Amino acid sequence: MRAPGHVESACHTIDVLAGGAVFAQRAPGVSRDGWGVAYYQGHDVALYREPSAASDSPLVRYLEYQGPKTTLAISHIRHATQGVVSLANTQPFVREFAGAMHTFAHNGDLAGIERSGLLLSDRYAPVGHTDSEFAFCTLLNRLHQLHGRSQSRPSIEERLDVVAAFAAELRVLGPANFLYADGDTLFAHGHRRFQPSTGITPPGLHVLSRHCAEAQTSVDGEGVSVAGGFQEVVLIASFPLTDAHW
């Protein structure tokens, strides 16, 4: 499926005010097929999703002011290209694996992924009918094989090797931008996406980093506020969410 964006923010104590509201304000009008946001809360994830337009959602407006504080949030707005409009097909997708909550959000269109032979095990299987969830299950099955070969948690280098090889195979099928979090590390892969002026070209993701040294500092007045002390805020999105230089 194609979606106009997903965002990640990493800080010690961040109040992710928008949770989807910034997307609702800035996303193209065609992206009305669902929205979701996953807030990491220690070892667990608070997940909110609706198979309807974020711009019309009272829940989005609630989360804008009452959403939980978090060190990591992943949001997604859906423009359906595969699978009907339904909760099961709404991102982000979340699964428990190896005692941690894993979260995945994809931007792109992976034509023919079900026939590609990528999903070699059905330990993790899709609930819905989207290319994005199929890709997520493929990644989890591969990581399960990696964990099975190790007596302890695989190193970040080992996990990155699996994610990088997975991303390389996705790129053959179509635009493959994704955020994947395993409860310990966020992995971001930027490929290419639809650009109004150039068609389907790079960049697939945009990054904005801010160092916040004062209480109640906002990031360009949009989407994220930081309460107290020195913070570092990193935003990763499919398209720039503010007027700053991404």
Backbone hydrogen bonds, N-H to C=O, Kabsch-Sander energy under -0.5 kcal/mol:
donor,donor_aa,acceptor,acceptor_aa,energy
2,R,79,H,-1.5
5,G,77,I,-0.6
8,E,236,I,-0.5
9,S,73,A,-0.6
11,C,71,T,-0.6
14,I,70,T,-1.3
15,D,225,S,-2.2
16,V,14,I,-0.9
16,V,68,P,-0.6
17,L,15,D,-1.5
17,L,223,G,-0.7
18,A,223,G,-1.5
21,A,18,A,-1.2
24,A,20,G,-2.4
25,Q,21,A,-1.8
26,R,22,V,-2.2
27,A,23,F,-3.5
31,S,28,P,-1.8
32,R,30,V,-1.7
33,D,78,R,-2.1
35,W,50,E,-2.4
36,G,76,H,-2.1
37,V,48,Y,-2.5
38,A,74,I,-2.6
39,Y,37,V,-0.5
39,Y,46,A,-2.8
40,Y,38,A,-0.6
40,Y,72,L,-2.7
41,Q,44,D,-3.1
44,D,41,Q,-1.9
46,A,39,Y,-3.0
47,L,45,V,-0.7
48,Y,37,V,-2.5
50,E,35,W,-2.4
52,S,50,E,-1.2
56,D,53,A,-1.0
57,S,54,A,-1.4
61,R,57,S,-1.4
62,Y,58,P,-2.1
63,L,59,L,-2.7
64,E,60,V,-1.8
65,Y,61,R,-0.7
65,Y,62,Y,-1.1
66,Q,62,Y,-2.9
67,G,63,L,-1.7
70,T,14,I,-2.7
71,T,40,Y,-0.5
73,A,9,S,-0.5
74,I,38,A,-2.0
75,S,7,V,-1.1
76,H,36,G,-2.5
77,I,5,G,-1.3
78,R,34,G,-3.3
79,H,2,R,-2.2
86,S,84,V,-0.8
89,N,86,S,-0.6
90,T,87,L,-1.9
93,F,104,F,-2.5
95,R,102,H,-2.3
97,F,100,A,-2.8
100,A,97,F,-1.2
102,H,95,R,-3.6
102,H,100,A,-0.5
103,T,181,A,-2.4
104,F,93,F,-2.2
105,A,179,L,-2.2
107,N,177,N,-3.4
108,G,1,M,-1.9
109,D,175,P,-0.6
111,A,109,D,-1.2
111,A,173,L,-0.8
113,I,110,L,-1.5
115,R,112,G,-0.9
116,S,113,I,-1.1
118,L,113,I,-0.5
120,L,118,L,-1.4
125,A,123,R,-0.5
134,F,130,T,-1.7
135,A,131,D,-2.2
136,F,132,S,-2.2
137,C,133,E,-2.5
138,T,134,F,-2.0
139,L,135,A,-2.3
140,L,136,F,-2.4
141,N,137,C,-2.3
142,R,138,T,-1.8
143,L,139,L,-2.4
144,H,140,L,-2.3
145,Q,141,N,-1.5
146,L,142,R,-1.7
147,H,143,L,-2.8
148,G,144,H,-2.1
149,R,145,Q,-0.8
149,R,146,L,-0.9
150,S,147,H,-1.3
159,R,155,S,-2.4
160,L,156,I,-2.7
161,D,157,E,-2.0
162,V,158,E,-1.5
163,V,159,R,-2.4
164,A,160,L,-3.0
165,A,161,D,-2.1
166,F,162,V,-2.2
167,A,163,V,-2.5
168,A,164,A,-2.1
169,E,165,A,-1.5
170,L,166,F,-1.9
171,R,167,A,-2.0
172,V,168,A,-0.6
172,V,169,E,-0.7
173,L,169,E,-0.5
173,L,170,L,-1.7
174,G,170,L,-1.2
177,N,107,N,-2.3
178,F,189,H,-2.0
179,L,105,A,-2.3
180,Y,187,F,-2.7
181,A,103,T,-2.4
182,D,185,T,-1.9
187,F,180,Y,-3.5
187,F,185,T,-0.5
189,H,178,F,-2.8
193,R,201,T,-2.2
195,Q,199,G,-2.8
199,G,195,Q,-2.5
201,T,193,R,-2.0
201,T,199,G,-1.2
206,H,237,A,-3.4
207,V,246,W,-1.0
208,L,235,L,-2.4
210,R,233,V,-2.9
212,C,210,R,-0.5
212,C,231,Q,-3.6
213,A,211,H,-0.5
216,Q,226,V,-1.0
217,T,214,E,-1.0
217,T,226,V,-1.1
219,V,224,V,-1.6
220,D,218,S,-1.0
222,E,219,V,-2.1
224,V,222,E,-0.9
225,S,15,D,-1.8
226,V,217,T,-2.4
227,A,13,T,-0.9
228,G,226,V,-0.7
231,Q,212,C,-3.6
233,V,210,R,-3.3
235,L,208,L,-3.1
236,I,8,E,-0.7
237,A,206,H,-2.6
246,W,244,A,-0.9
